[in-house]
Amino acid sequence: MTVAGAPVMRHRTAIVRHSLSQPMSLLVQHGVLAPGVAVFDYGCGQGDDLRALAAAGIEASGWDPHFAPDIARQEADVVNLGFVLNVIEDARERREALRDAWQLARGVLAVSTMIAGQVSTEGLRPYRDGFLTSRGTFQKYFGHAELGELVADVTGTQPVAAAPGIFFACRRADDLEEFLLRRRMGRRSSTAAYRAPRERRAASARPLLADRIAPALNELAELAQMRGRMPVAEEVPLAVMALLSQHHVALPRALDLMASLHLDPATMEQAATAMREDLLVHFALARLNQRQGADRLGGAIVRDIRTHFGSQKELLAESGAYLMGLADVAAVDAAIAQAAAGGIGALDPRGRLFVDARRREDLPGVLRVYLGCAAYLAGEPGDNSLVRIDSQRKIVAYIPLDDPKSAAPFATSIIKIDLKRQAAVSQPTRRRLIAKSRISGRATRGQLHAEAALRKEIGVGGDVLIVRL
Ligand SMILES: C[S@@+](CC[C@H](N)C(=O)[O-])C[C@H]1O[C@@H](n2cnc3c(N)ncnc32)[C@H](O)[C@@H]1O
């Protein structure tokens, strides 16, 4: 670990964190990390992630060669190797750290690194395949695809991109499928909107019992709405089953009660439609990516398919039609025009669609598959990002914005995902969004005034959405 006699101070890269790191929060958001799941943080730095997880009731421990060298490296359901590989200057040692972390992971390994384009390397001294900083640390800025290939090579699995520079490797194929499908379901922006009001109906309610088992009923309602069908016993969390048994309520009775209080036919119909779409998109993408294991499905997904399609054969036939739509530029362009006409995003003068990342699940199905492909290559865009779809060049771009409250936020990096070449690159940029109101579909008087003033100052017409500075 010495460079021309001076040691590389790897530990100096560990920052104090006041909130969960991005890979840890993605694991939580996607339901991979939850109470009852054991976590090990490999290269935990100062241990702030561990403290935050412990406070949330998640069993977590970690090891770090500098900060926690005496803690035993132990197996866990989920292992995090967070921003460690990029501080190691020796490529062989990187592979060793990755291999050791993978050996500890019973279920999922999360690997994250800094990626090229996220920060400027101006003034840094090139060293091996990275840079030395003035603080005596080393940083390698990985390419997003380069990191994916390294994880695939060392783990022997096809990892899933959770976000730019963040990959999850799953030991079991059915875990991966369930994870991907849940991620798709979790992103449904409309889920909250179609949740039924929760006041009781006098005729069918049994207020006392319903009150006593209210947390169980809420959870059952969430499960039913998520999958668009009633859950079976093995899909219901143990804590819910325990509460029901404590009150001598069998699951079918609890489901009836839940349905009478929380669900109506229209709500369930909407949930079923959403789940059908999720399954179609999921399986279209699995075919596109030739993902092995998509045929080795866990019980919950098999039940979903049976309920919503009758058979896997029917689902595959329909998902094939989805894929055809993707190759058909005219169909994609029609979907883009439909989205823009419906106020989900706006077109720039070159016919590219700009959408607020939070609204991407409101797009027509063909575009959701399009963005699904991008997500497989580069992970999901952050919420405070723009997504740009260029159907002519088959390129999707993520443009993270700096300040969600600003009327005209700046972007300092852009992630371009080339669907034809199956490659994602992150580049530094300097752009400013000047038509937030058109893209978000929300135009307050103040916002419109600020945009008009900016257009005048920069000297551009009303059809320009974003400018390069
Ligand atoms: C940028 S910090 C990241 C810390 C923490 N994971 C986080 O996200 O906040 C990198 C850490 O990797 C540790 N490290 C260096 N070499 C390592 C190795 N071979 N195996 C595991 N950790 C290592 C360093 O001591 C440092 O604490």
The ligand as a Gaussian input file, in Angstrom:
#p B3LYP/6-31G(d) Opt

LIG

0 1
 C      -14.982000       5.288000       1.168000
 S      -14.884000       4.300000       2.603000
 C      -16.493000       3.600000       2.634000
 C      -16.976000       3.249000       4.010000
 C      -18.409000       2.799000       4.115000
 N      -18.654000       1.559000       3.414000
 C      -19.354000       3.866000       3.621000
 O      -19.981000       3.688000       2.562000
 O      -19.464000       4.899000       4.285000
 C      -13.806000       2.987000       2.156000
 C      -13.446000       2.081000       3.300000
 O      -12.856000       0.896000       2.758000
 C      -11.941000       0.407000       3.715000
 N      -11.019000      -0.541000       3.033000
 C       -9.840000      -0.309000       2.454000
 N       -9.316000      -1.440000       1.960000
 C      -10.196000      -2.427000       2.207000
 C      -10.248000      -3.825000       1.954000
 N       -9.259000      -4.457000       1.294000
 N      -11.322000      -4.521000       2.376000
 C      -12.332000      -3.890000       3.018000
 N      -12.337000      -2.584000       3.296000
 C      -11.289000      -1.844000       2.890000
 C      -11.278000       1.663000       4.228000
 O      -10.668000       1.482000       5.488000
 C      -12.448000       2.642000       4.282000
 O      -12.999000       2.701000       5.558000

